[in-house]
Amino acid sequence: MTESEARDEICRVGRSLFARGYVHATAGNISVRLDDGFLITPTDACLGFLDPARLARLDAQGVQTGGDRASKTIALHRRIYAAATRFDAQTRCVIHTHSTHCVALTLRPHAEGEELLPALTPYFVMKVGHVPLIPYHRPGAEAAAEAVAQAIEQRGAQGTPIRAVMLERLGPNVWHDTPAAAMATLEELEETAKLWGSADPKPAELTAAQIDELRRHFGARW
């Protein structure tokens, strides 16, 4: 993907997420890792009305070289890329949203180290996988970036690399090889959170045998 294509794709994905209610107001951000730097949505930008020419451009060291002022989350995105590419060198896009149903689950009591969701549906297991909860830190906090990087490295070292984390009270960060693939991961995560939040009584999760079958047939990430 060329830089021009990446700019257009960031804007297309932003419009789609905004139009369908996965993001609202000026919440959320999208970045793409280039061969020589990064593109990221500007600070306080509405993802539904992005201009390709005004996306923030940064060099490989994270120094801004063009566009509107970069989102403060670029530090977190860079830590995600640095950690995630150890386990998947094709990681090229990070999306962060404040998606309602994902955030709602973090407002409930939960234990330290808990995950956002159980193995609820086959497509959640296949397309998303484990989603560790990251304890609350203020937006842009270095401690949050450090906690996310540690979660990626720990899960990867255990042989279960992740594609998403959930920031308590803030929302998910997901990553993949293209903006379209990252968006699909985000959609599956948010829709599964919606199912789990609305199910009463709560269903049993998939069994170990069922998950193993998904691994064997589809390469599930669980």
Secondary structure, 3 states (H helix, E strand, C coil): CCHHHHHHHHHHHHHHHHHCCCCCCCCCEEEEEECCEEEECECCCCHHHCCHHHCEEEECCCCEEECCCECCCHHHHHHHHHHHCCCCCCCCEEEECCCHHHHHHHCCCCCCCCECCCCCCHHHHHHCCCCEEECCCCCCCHHHHHHHHHHHHHHHHCCCCCCEEEECCCEEEEEECCHHHHHHHHHHHHHHHHHHHHCCCCCCCCCHHHHHHHHHHHCCCC
